[in-house]
Amino acid sequence: MIRYLLGKINQQTTENSSARRTKSGILAGILGLLSNGLLFASKIAIGLLSGSVSIMADAINSLSDTASSILTLVGFRIAAKPADREHPYGHERFEYISGLFVSMIVIYVGLQFLDTSFQKILQPENIALSPIVFVILVLSIGIKIWQGAMYKTIGHSIQSKTLGATAQDSLNDVYTTVAVLASALVEWGTGWRIDGYVGFALALYILYSGIQMIKGFVDDLLGSRPTAEEIEAMKQQLSGNHSILGYHDLLIHSYGPSKRFASVHIEVDESWDLNDAHEIIDEIEKEFKKTLGVDLVCHLDPVALHDRNYTRLSLILKEILAKLDENIRMHDFRIETEDNQKILQFDLAIPAKPNYSDKELTQLIQSNLKQQIGEYQLDITFDHNYLL
């Protein structure tokens, strides 16, 4: 059924991937709203009838999922708005904002039921059991499994991390409902009143989930590290181009699930004609957009391949750096002269955990250079880039 609905959406909006994403997200929100509303109504009814705080806790968890579905609808609607003067990169990050609100609701629910469950532990009460309790709980497990599969299918089709997280949350609800059912069975079979303890454990789980969700959405809003797969795909794309000498300073920025931008420095032979170099980087930018969906901006770095002194000094520096820290990379090497003073200008890409501080590294390079080739003034730019 879900694949059929997605197929209809794709047929209706083949010319606009953004429209497909919006309609698919809204479809997920509507289906989630209906299924979560049904679960909440059924669970709160049997919770009140049976007097089970754990069942009512699970019901409120379904209510928070209903609020999540509403925010999903609102989030995809606003995220679909086109770029404007105030928001030149579009509104897709609103997906993360709506997820942040859902996380806050989850934490509020967890705190409320932490208190309720604690009171139930202090003053335990018997659960009024009936066959309908078990039937509805088992049905809710089935609905949540279907719901998780639905979110996962739609989320995968539009590459939505938000729906992917919601799918996992639905599967987590399956585990909590199984725990509720188990506590009811234990009390029915043994007379042990463990309902308050199970409710307390569920409340802690809800709080933990809410905190993890907040962390994830805050990371997205702040600008989190791209996945290893995304970075590797970009590196392969650049490394596969044999017209260029190399690349460095690859930076990636995300303004939403499908709004990704990147910049990179491309090393080329300085003897190239400027128009030829422009054609090469223009082709690289187009390929990035076509194959990866990334808007890339390239910066040209000319390399003096045919200058013997340049090549000699560059090799000496690289050998010195390899002995100090093999993970350090040098780029943008230049030889300048100012007031009869020779200046070596270059950038160093420093690893996340360097062996030396910037000051120590400068002193060591200076000392090694003096021993090998004499006195040179250094002009070093340190790049603390944690992406690569």
Secondary structure, DSSP 8 states (H G I E B T S, - for coil): -HHHHHHHHHHHTTT-HHHHHHHHHHHHHHHHHHHHHHHHHHHHHHHHHHT-HHHHHHHHHHHHHHHHHHHHHHHHHHHTS---SS-TT-STTHHHHHHHHHHHHHHHHHHHHHHHHHHHHHS-------HHHHHHHHHHHHHHHHHHHHHHHHHHHHT-HHHHHHHHHHHHHHHHHHHHHHHHHHHHHH----HHHHHHHHHHHHHHHHHHHHHHHHHHHH-----HHHHHHHHHHHHT-TTSSEEEEEEEEESSTT-EEEEEEEEEETTS-HHHHHHHHHHHHHHIIIII-EEEEEEEEEE-TT-HHHHHHHHHHHHHHHHH-TT-EEEEEEEEEETTEEEEEEEEE--SS-SS-HHHHHHHHHHHHHHHH---EEEEEEE-----
